[in-house]
Amino acid sequence: MIIDPVNPKAIATLCQIRESNPYEYESILMDAVQNLEQLDSGNNLVKEKLNEVIPILIQFIQIFQQDDDNKNFNQYPTVQLSYESSLLDLANSLTKILQSEHLPQVVITLKDYLSEQLYDNNSYRYEAAFNIIWHCAENMNYPDFYKGWHN
């Protein structure tokens, strides 16, 4: 799947995943994220749509469940990647498309996923959140990161 940056319907379709069951569209989401990495983030349409897509990706990281943990997951005929591969690939792709204006909100949203309890119960989600927050820390100044972390 290739996303055409001048076709508003292409990215808008991805944004509709927010209103649907994300497990139904796992393979579409993964393909779309990989294609978003290749778009020119300086393009105004791309920048506007990234503002819509990034919260969807973060929500997907927050709710994505392992096959046996999600009864609805197997109802949808998608190409399912392994749980850990999907989460970590998504986190890696997300770090490639994040813009500097998104970083503070990402830290605020994902910081609670770095607890010892989550690590014990769901180490792959912890690792995905850790990788994203580490990226944010490397690309933010200390006062902004501190403010986001303690917000």
Disulfide bonds with the S-S distance in Angstrom:
none
